[in-house]
Amino acid sequence: MKFEVLILGNSSATPIYERHPSAQVLNFNEQLFLIDCGEATQMQLFRYGIKSNKITHIFISHLHGDHYLGLVGLLSSMHLVGRKSDLHLYGPAPLEEILLLQFHYSDTNLNYKLIFHPTNPEKEEVILKTAMLTVRSFPLTHRIPCTGFRFDEGKRAAMLNIEAVEKLKIPSVFLSGIKKGADYTSPEGTIYRSEELTYKAPSSRSYVYCSDTKPVDDYLEVIKGADLLYHESTFLHELSERAQQTFHSTALEAATVAKTAQVKKLLLGHYSARYKDLTPLLDEAKSVFEHTELSIEGNWFLV
């Protein structure tokens, strides 16, 4: 089952050095989620072979332009290419008014149903729950209301012991149930427990997206133990005072958050335009948390 994230944009306020503002695609078992939607997001989707009409849910962290100014264009393009399926949009409450105003003055009536879900910047909430995925929003500390998002995979099915199943000639109709924990009774009446016919289920996985924020203790519990954490790292720590003033994090602080929250891997991003070479940011973070990588546009990262 796929669980991976594609980086579409990793720059901060301005596009520069062929880096674009914040946007990511999360592929969960071939269901596509868009996280933030900075300028040129739809062009980045095209560049990396992602069909926008396959996106089912969009999550917007906050209303600074580098995180949502590509949204109206993307939604309009979906309309123009004939999208019919529903699209769920999660974001700050004022975003709905912004979109309605844009569509009013462009005389646009979308061909598809856009279902808006306002997020709460004051407390953690479950905003989406399916059989195999739970999505939570949680407050971050930025200059304006801002939320992060956590994606948790549901309990995964056990893996069949093919050798044992074939030896007993178990009909295929029983296999799904066995993987979910059902025992098998042979025609002779012998009961074979599910544990005898399967291998232990793989651990469920989790991805956390921490958009613009000061590094504070408030969100440590909700991100704890994540398999993959994307955390903004706008500045090197020598500019920690600037980071404090602008409610951002340094690479060192992002790494400290990752270490404290006991995540498995850290992705840096939201790089300041002052850094053409990103190596110093990576080196700084790895001095605290070894399992750190740079988010690079066009790269997929496994959760």
N, C-alpha and C positions, 0 to 999 in steps of 0.2 A: 504494500500500500504506500503510494507516494506521499511524502510530507517534505516539501522543499520550498525555498524562497528564492525568487529571482529579483535582483537589484536593478531597478529601472533608473533611479536617481539617488545620488548620495551627497550632493552639494548642500550647502546651507542656503543663505538668503539669495544668492545670485548664481546663475549658471556660469561656469567658467572652466577652462582647461578641458573642454568636452565632457564636463560633469554637469548633471542636471539636478534640479531640485527634487525633494523627497518623493519617492514612489517605489512600491514593491508589489510583486505578485506572489501570493502564497498558493501553492498547488497542494490541495489535500485530496488525495485519491481522485484526481482529475476534476475536482471542483475548484474553480479559480476565485480567489479573493484579492481585491486590490486594496492596498494599505497606503493611504495618502495619495495625492494626485497633483503634484506640482506641475509647473509649465512643461509642455511638450511630452507629457505622459503618453498621450495617444500615439505620438511619433515613436516613442521608445517601445511601446507595445508592438507596433508594426515592425520596428527594427529587429526585435528579438522573436518574432514569429508567434506572438500571442494574439489570438482573435478576441477582440474586445467583447463581442457578443457572447462569449463563453464565460465572462465574468458574471457571477451571480450576486455578490455582495461587495460593497465598497465601504471602507472604514476611514473616516477623516479625523485626525487627532485634534486639530485646532484650526483657527481661522487666520493664521499668518499665511500670506500669499504663497510662500514657497511650499506650502503643504496642500493647497486646494485650488490654485488658480487654473489648473488644467482641467478641472472638473466640468465646467460648463461646456467646453469644447468637446470633451469625451462623451458626455451625455447627448449632446447635439448630434455628434457623428453616429452614435448608436441609433438614434432616431432616423437619420438620413439613410443608413444602410438597411433599414427595415427591421430593426429588432422588434420582437413581439413578446418575448418572455419577461416576466416581472424582474425588477432589479431592486434590491434592498440597499438602502443607504443609511449609514450610521454616522452621526457627527453632532457637533454643537447645535443647540436649538436654533440659533439665528441663521444657520446655513440654509434652512428651508426657505426663509424669507428672501435670502440672497438669490436662490435659484428661481423662485417664483417671479421675482422682479426681472431677472434676466429673460426668462421665457415670456413674460408679459410684453416687454418692449421689443422682443424679436418676433412676436406673434407666433410662438412655437407651441404646438400641442403635441406632446410626445406620443408616438405610436404605441408605446409600452407603458406599463404601470410602474411608476417610481414610488416605492414605499419607504417613507422617511421614518427613521427611529432616532429621536434625540438622545444623546448620551448625557450622563450626569457627571460633571466635573468635580462633584463633592464627595462621592463615595464609590466604592467598588460595586459593580453590578454584573450579573449574567445578562448579556444582550442577545445571545443566540445559543440555542441548544438543539442539537440533533442527536440521533442515535449514536453517532461516532465522533461528534465534535462539540465542545463547549467553548464559547468565546466570552471573555470578561473584559469590561473596560474598567480602568482604575485611574484615580487622580494623579496627575503630575504637577510639579511646581514650576510654572512658567509665568511670563508677563501677563498672559491672558489665560482664560480657562483652557485646559489641555488634558487629554487623557492618553494613557497607554492602552495596549490591547494584549491579552494573553489568550492563546489558542491551545486548548488541551484536547488531545486525542482520547476517545473513549477506550474502554477495555477491549483489547485485541483478542481475537480468537486464537486458541491453541493451534499448533501445527501438527498435522497428521503424521504418525509414524507409518509411512507408506509400506515399509517392509512387513509390519505387523498386520496392517489392513489387508494387504494382498495375500498374506499367508492364510488368513481366516476367510478370504474371499467374501469380504463384507460388501453387500450391494451399495452402489453409490448413493442411493436415496438416504442412507443413514449417515453419510459422512459429515454433512453440515451439522447435524445434531451432536455428533461425537465431538466435533471441534468446539462446540459451545458447552460441553460438559455432560452430555447425555451418555449413559452406559449403553452397551450393545448386547442383546440377547441372541445367541445363535439359534438356529433351527433345533438343535439338540437340547436347548434350555440352559446352556452355559452362559453366565453373565460375565462380560468383559468390561471392566471399569474404564471410563474415559481416559483416566490417567495412564492406563496400560497401552492405549492406542494413540496417544498424542505426546508431543513434546511441550514443555512449558511455554505458555504464550509469551511473545516478546513484550517488553515493558512499553507502556503507553508513552507517547512523546509530547513535548510542549514547546511552543515558540512564543517569545515575548518581544513586543515592539515598544521600546521606550523612546517616544518622540522627544521634542524639546523639553528640557527640564534641568533644574538644579538637582544635584545629587543629595537627596534627603532620605531619612530613615523610613518615611511614611510608606513607601511602596516596596520596601525590601521583602516583606512577608508574601505579597502577592506574586512576586517574580521568583521566589525561592525555588531552587532546584530545577529550573528550566533547562531543557536540553540545549536550546539555542536562544541567546539574548542579543537582540540588536539594541544598542544604547548609543544615543548621540554622543559625539566626542568632538565638539566643534573646535576646541583649542588645545594647544600644548599647555602643560601646567605652568609654564612661565607666564602665561596670560590668565592665571586663575582669578585675578582681580577683575579682568574684563569679563570672564565667564560669569562671575558672581553678579556683576552689574547687569548683564543681559539675560540672566536666568538660564545659563547653559552649563554644560559640563566639559571638563578637560578629559583627555585620553586617560590620564592617570586616575581621575575620579571614576570614570566609567569602569576601569579595570578593578578598582577598589569595590565598587558596587557588585560587580560580577563575583569577585572573591567572597565578599561578605554573604551574598545571597546563594552561594554554593551552586552556581550554574555550571553546566558542562563546557559551554563554549560561548565566547563573546565575539560579536561583530561590531566593529566601529563604523561610524558614518556621520553624516551631516557636517562635512568638513568645511572649515572656513576658507574663503577665497584667497586668503593670504598664504595657503599651503599648496604649492604645485606638486612638491614631492611629499608623499604621505608616509614615507618610511619612518620619520621621527615620531609620528603619532603611534605607529605600530610598536616601535621599540619602547616607547614610554609605557604603553599599556602592558606589554609583555614583561616589563620589569616587575610588575605586580601580579599579573595573571597570565600565565604562559599560554593558555589555550585561547588566544586572541587572533582574529583575522581582520583584515581590511575588507569592508564591503566594496566590491568592484562592480561597476555597471556591466550588465550582460552575464554575470556569473550566477549560477545556481548554487545554493548552499543547502545541504541536507540537514534536516532537523533531527 
